[in-house]
Amino acid sequence: MKQVSLAEAAFIPKRAKKTRKNEFLETMESVVPWNRLKALIEPHYPKQGNGRQPMPLEVMLRIHFMQQWFGYSDPAMEEALYDMPLLRNFANLDVFDDVMPDETTILRFRHLLEKHDLAEAIFNEVKALLEEKKLFMKRGTIVDATIIAAPSSTKNKAKERDPEMSSTKKGNQWHFGMKAHIGVDADSALIHTVHCTTAKEADITHMEACTHGEETVVLGDRGYHKQNRTIEGLEPEGKVTVLTPSKKPAGGELNSLEKAFSVVLSSMRAVVEHPFRVLKCQFGYRKVRYRGIKKNNDQLVTLFALANLWLVRKKLRLA
C-alpha cells in the first residue's frame, strides 16, 4: 500500500489500533499477484489519449477486489473511498487527488472484465501461481455444491423474479436462487474448478464439470450417489474412482463396515467446506448481487480465486 499523505496522517492517532480490516488488507496486499493480474487485463484496458484520462489499472483492480471482500455495491464503494482513508490507501488514492473513481467508472471496469471473460482468466492465473508453488497435488478431487440465495420478491420494475434462478428443496426448507458447484483439491483444499447453475440442478449431473481430468479418485456426498453404489467408475475405462457415502437400504440399516466407511469418508470430505466458509463468513457473500447466472458466475469465480489466496496466505507470505 502507498505511503499515507500528510493530510491523512494528521487524523491518525499516535497509538492507533490496527483493526482486523487493516490486517486483512495488509495480508491480501502481500499475497495477491498484482503484476501478473495487471498483465492479463492491460491489453483490454483503455489507453490514454486526448480525452478524459483513464484511472490507473491497478487502482481499479484494487477497488474491484475490495468490492468482493467487503460486499460493496458500486455506489457504496464510491462513498467508502471518500469516507475511509484505509480503503483509499489500499487503492493508492488520496482524498485530495483531482479525480476519484465514481460509481460509473467502477461499473465500467466490472463490465470490461465481464466482456472479456477476465474473471476466469484471473482465477486461472491464481491457480497457475499456486501450481508453481506446488500447492496443488491433483491426485484427488472433492466435489460439492452450495445454494446461493436470490431475491424472491417481485416488487421490482419487471414485477417478476429472476427467470434464471429457480427453487429447490433442501431438507424441509425451500430455497430460491442459484447453485455453486466446486471441485477442490483433496490435499490442499484449494478450488480448481467453479461451475454455476440454477438451484434446481442436481449435484450429480455436474460432477464431471467439477473435475480437472488428472485425478484418480473423486469424493462426494450423498448428492453424488448413483444407483445405490458406493464405488463406481467415472470414465468408461474405470480410470477414476468415485466414492460416496452408503445409503440406507429401504427399510433397513447400514452394517458396521458401511457406517465406518461413511465416517472416514466424511472426515476426508470435510475440507471442501473450508472454501464455502471463506466465501460466506470471511467475505460475507450469502446472496447474489446481480440478475442472471453469467454475472453472478463471474463474481463467484473471482471470489473463489481470492479465497484460494486467503486459504494459503501463510504459505505464500513465507515463500
SEDRENNU-684605 format. One record per residue (C-alpha): residue number from 0; chain; residue in one letter; x, y, z. Coordinates in steps of 0.1 Angstrom, whole numbers. Layout:
BEGIN
(NUM A A (X Y Z));
...
//
This chain:
BEGIN
(0 A M (0 0 0));
(1 A K (11 36 -7));
(2 A Q (26 59 20));
(3 A V (-1 79 39));
(4 A S (-2 116 29));
(5 A L (4 143 54));
(6 A A (-32 154 53));
(7 A E (-44 120 63));
(8 A A (-16 114 88));
(9 A A (-30 143 109));
(10 A F (-61 123 116));
(11 A I (-43 91 127));
(12 A P (-38 88 165));
(13 A K (-3 83 177));
(14 A R (-11 49 191));
(15 A A (-37 38 165));
(16 A K (-50 3 169));
(17 A K (-45 -20 139));
(18 A T (-80 -32 130));
(19 A R (-90 -65 116));
(20 A K (-98 -49 83));
(21 A N (-63 -33 83));
(22 A E (-47 -66 90));
(23 A F (-68 -83 63));
(24 A L (-58 -57 37));
(25 A E (-21 -60 46));
(26 A T (-23 -97 42));
(27 A M (-40 -96 8));
(28 A E (-16 -69 -3));
(29 A S (12 -93 1));
(30 A V (-4 -124 -14));
(31 A V (-23 -111 -45));
(32 A P (0 -113 -76));
(33 A W (-8 -78 -87));
(34 A N (17 -76 -116));
(35 A R (5 -109 -131));
(36 A L (-31 -99 -129));
(37 A K (-25 -65 -144));
(38 A A (-7 -81 -173));
(39 A L (-39 -101 -180));
(40 A I (-61 -70 -181));
(41 A E (-38 -44 -196));
(42 A P (-44 -55 -233));
(43 A H (-81 -48 -229));
(44 A Y (-78 -17 -207));
(45 A P (-85 18 -223));
(46 A K (-53 36 -233));
(47 A Q (-45 72 -226));
(48 A G (-55 96 -253));
(49 A N (-65 133 -258));
(50 A G (-98 129 -239));
(51 A R (-105 120 -203));
(52 A Q (-76 100 -188));
(53 A P (-85 66 -175));
(54 A M (-78 57 -139));
(55 A P (-47 36 -134));
(56 A L (-54 0 -139));
(57 A E (-40 -12 -106));
(58 A V (-63 13 -88));
(59 A M (-94 -1 -104));
(60 A L (-83 -37 -98));
(61 A R (-78 -30 -61));
(62 A I (-112 -13 -59));
(63 A H (-128 -43 -77));
(64 A F (-112 -67 -52));
(65 A M (-123 -46 -22));
(66 A Q (-159 -48 -35));
(67 A Q (-156 -86 -34));
(68 A W (-141 -87 1));
(69 A F (-164 -63 17));
(70 A G (-196 -67 -3));
(71 A Y (-198 -31 -15));
(72 A S (-222 -21 -44));
(73 A D (-208 4 -69));
(74 A P (-224 34 -52));
(75 A A (-214 22 -18));
(76 A M (-178 16 -30));
(77 A E (-175 52 -42));
(78 A E (-188 65 -9));
(79 A A (-165 42 11));
(80 A L (-134 56 -8));
(81 A Y (-144 91 3));
(82 A D (-152 80 39));
(83 A M (-124 56 47));
(84 A P (-87 65 45));
(85 A L (-78 28 49));
(86 A L (-96 19 17));
(87 A R (-81 49 -2));
(88 A N (-47 40 10));
(89 A F (-51 4 -2));
(90 A A (-63 16 -36));
(91 A N (-34 40 -39));
(92 A L (-57 71 -39));
(93 A D (-56 103 -20));
(94 A V (-86 123 -9));
(95 A F (-70 154 -25));
(96 A D (-65 138 -59));
(97 A D (-81 157 -87));
(98 A V (-102 127 -98));
(99 A M (-117 100 -77));
(100 A P (-133 70 -94));
(101 A D (-171 74 -93));
(102 A E (-197 46 -94));
(103 A T (-199 47 -132));
(104 A T (-162 42 -135));
(105 A I (-163 13 -111));
(106 A L (-193 -2 -130));
(107 A R (-175 1 -164));
(108 A F (-144 -17 -151));
(109 A R (-166 -46 -140));
(110 A H (-183 -46 -174));
(111 A L (-148 -47 -190));
(112 A L (-139 -78 -170));
(113 A E (-173 -94 -179));
(114 A K (-170 -86 -216));
(115 A H (-135 -103 -220));
(116 A D (-141 -132 -195));
(117 A L (-113 -119 -174));
(118 A A (-128 -133 -141));
(119 A E (-120 -168 -155));
(120 A A (-85 -156 -166));
(121 A I (-79 -142 -131));
(122 A F (-89 -175 -115));
(123 A N (-67 -195 -138));
(124 A E (-37 -171 -132));
(125 A V (-41 -175 -94));
(126 A K (-43 -213 -99));
(127 A A (-12 -213 -121));
(128 A L (6 -194 -93));
(129 A L (-4 -219 -67));
(130 A E (6 -248 -90));
(131 A E (41 -232 -94));
(132 A K (43 -231 -56));
(133 A K (34 -268 -57));
(134 A L (3 -264 -36));
(135 A F (-19 -284 -60));
(136 A M (-14 -322 -58));
(137 A K (-41 -332 -84));
(138 A R (-43 -368 -71));
(139 A G (-79 -364 -58));
(140 A T (-108 -341 -61));
(141 A I (-136 -334 -36));
(142 A V (-168 -321 -52));
(143 A D (-196 -302 -35));
(144 A A (-222 -276 -41));
(145 A T (-238 -248 -21));
(146 A I (-270 -228 -27));
(147 A I (-267 -190 -31));
(148 A A (-299 -172 -23));
(149 A A (-315 -148 -48));
(150 A P (-342 -122 -41));
(151 A S (-376 -139 -43));
(152 A S (-396 -107 -42));
(153 A T (-415 -95 -73));
(154 A K (-415 -59 -61));
(155 A N (-393 -46 -88));
(156 A K (-396 -29 -122));
(157 A A (-402 -61 -141));
(158 A K (-427 -74 -115));
(159 A E (-410 -109 -116));
(160 A R (-383 -130 -101));
(161 A D (-351 -136 -119));
(162 A P (-360 -162 -146));
(163 A E (-326 -178 -145));
(164 A M (-329 -186 -108));
(165 A S (-351 -215 -95));
(166 A S (-364 -231 -63));
(167 A T (-351 -263 -47));
(168 A K (-359 -281 -15));
(169 A K (-331 -289 9));
(170 A G (-343 -308 40));
(171 A N (-377 -294 48));
(172 A Q (-370 -259 35));
(173 A W (-373 -244 1));
(174 A H (-346 -221 -13));
(175 A F (-347 -198 -43));
(176 A G (-315 -189 -62));
(177 A M (-285 -205 -79));
(178 A K (-261 -232 -70));
(179 A A (-223 -230 -70));
(180 A H (-206 -263 -78));
(181 A I (-169 -266 -70));
(182 A G (-140 -291 -73));
(183 A V (-115 -289 -46));
(184 A D (-80 -304 -44));
(185 A A (-82 -332 -18));
(186 A D (-48 -325 -4));
(187 A S (-48 -287 -1));
(188 A A (-85 -278 -1));
(189 A L (-78 -253 -29));
(190 A I (-105 -248 -55));
(191 A H (-95 -258 -90));
(192 A T (-130 -257 -107));
(193 A V (-161 -235 -103));
(194 A H (-193 -242 -121));
(195 A C (-226 -223 -115));
(196 A T (-262 -234 -124));
(197 A T (-297 -227 -113));
(198 A A (-306 -240 -79));
(199 A K (-328 -270 -91));
(200 A E (-300 -287 -110));
(201 A A (-290 -320 -93));
(202 A D (-254 -321 -79));
(203 A I (-246 -354 -97));
(204 A T (-253 -341 -132));
(205 A H (-225 -316 -128));
(206 A M (-199 -338 -111));
(207 A E (-178 -342 -142));
(208 A A (-178 -305 -148));
(209 A C (-161 -301 -114));
(210 A T (-132 -324 -122));
(211 A H (-99 -315 -140));
(212 A G (-93 -349 -156));
(213 A E (-60 -358 -138));
(214 A E (-74 -371 -106));
(215 A T (-76 -408 -98));
(216 A V (-103 -405 -71));
(217 A V (-134 -383 -66));
(218 A L (-151 -378 -32));
(219 A G (-187 -367 -29));
(220 A D (-216 -366 -5));
(221 A R (-249 -384 -9));
(222 A G (-259 -359 -36));
(223 A Y (-234 -377 -59));
(224 A H (-246 -412 -51));
(225 A K (-258 -432 -81));
(226 A Q (-277 -464 -85));
(227 A N (-272 -473 -48));
(228 A R (-235 -480 -54));
(229 A T (-207 -466 -32));
(230 A I (-178 -471 -57));
(231 A E (-181 -466 -94));
(232 A G (-160 -456 -124));
(233 A L (-164 -420 -137));
(234 A E (-148 -429 -170));
(235 A P (-158 -458 -192));
(236 A E (-124 -474 -187));
(237 A G (-128 -470 -149));
(238 A K (-97 -448 -145));
(239 A V (-114 -426 -119));
(240 A T (-130 -440 -87));
(241 A V (-159 -421 -72));
(242 A L (-165 -426 -35));
(243 A T (-198 -415 -19));
(244 A P (-214 -424 15));
(245 A S (-235 -456 16));
(246 A K (-273 -451 16));
(247 A K (-296 -469 39));
(248 A P (-314 -497 21));
(249 A A (-352 -495 20));
(250 A G (-365 -505 54));
(251 A G (-330 -514 67));
(252 A E (-299 -501 83));
(253 A L (-262 -498 73));
(254 A N (-239 -525 86));
(255 A S (-209 -517 107));
(256 A L (-185 -517 78));
(257 A E (-207 -493 58));
(258 A K (-210 -470 88));
(259 A A (-173 -469 94));
(260 A F (-167 -462 57));
(261 A S (-191 -433 58));
(262 A V (-174 -418 89));
(263 A V (-140 -420 73));
(264 A L (-152 -405 40));
(265 A S (-169 -376 59));
(266 A S (-137 -367 77));
(267 A M (-118 -367 43));
(268 A R (-145 -346 27));
(269 A A (-146 -320 55));
(270 A V (-120 -298 38));
(271 A V (-144 -289 10));
(272 A E (-164 -268 34));
(273 A H (-134 -245 40));
(274 A P (-138 -225 8));
(275 A F (-176 -221 14));
(276 A R (-167 -208 49));
(277 A V (-144 -182 35));
(278 A L (-170 -173 8));
(279 A K (-199 -168 32));
(280 A C (-183 -159 65));
(281 A Q (-150 -142 56));
(282 A F (-162 -124 25));
(283 A G (-199 -122 36));
(284 A Y (-212 -135 3));
(285 A R (-246 -151 11));
(286 A K (-269 -137 -16));
(287 A V (-265 -130 -53));
(288 A R (-259 -93 -63));
(289 A Y (-269 -94 -100));
(290 A R (-296 -109 -122));
(291 A G (-287 -139 -143));
(292 A I (-263 -167 -140));
(293 A K (-234 -152 -161));
(294 A K (-227 -121 -140));
(295 A N (-230 -140 -107));
(296 A N (-208 -168 -120));
(297 A D (-181 -142 -128));
(298 A Q (-183 -128 -93));
(299 A L (-181 -162 -78));
(300 A V (-151 -172 -99));
(301 A T (-134 -140 -87));
(302 A L (-143 -147 -51));
(303 A F (-130 -183 -52));
(304 A A (-97 -170 -68));
(305 A L (-93 -147 -38));
(306 A A (-104 -174 -14));
(307 A N (-76 -196 -27));
(308 A L (-51 -169 -19));
(309 A W (-66 -164 16));
(310 A L (-65 -201 23));
(311 A V (-28 -204 17));
(312 A R (-19 -169 28));
(313 A K (6 -181 54));
(314 A K (25 -203 29));
(315 A L (26 -175 3));
(316 A R (39 -150 28));
(317 A L (67 -173 38));
(318 A A (76 -182 2));
//
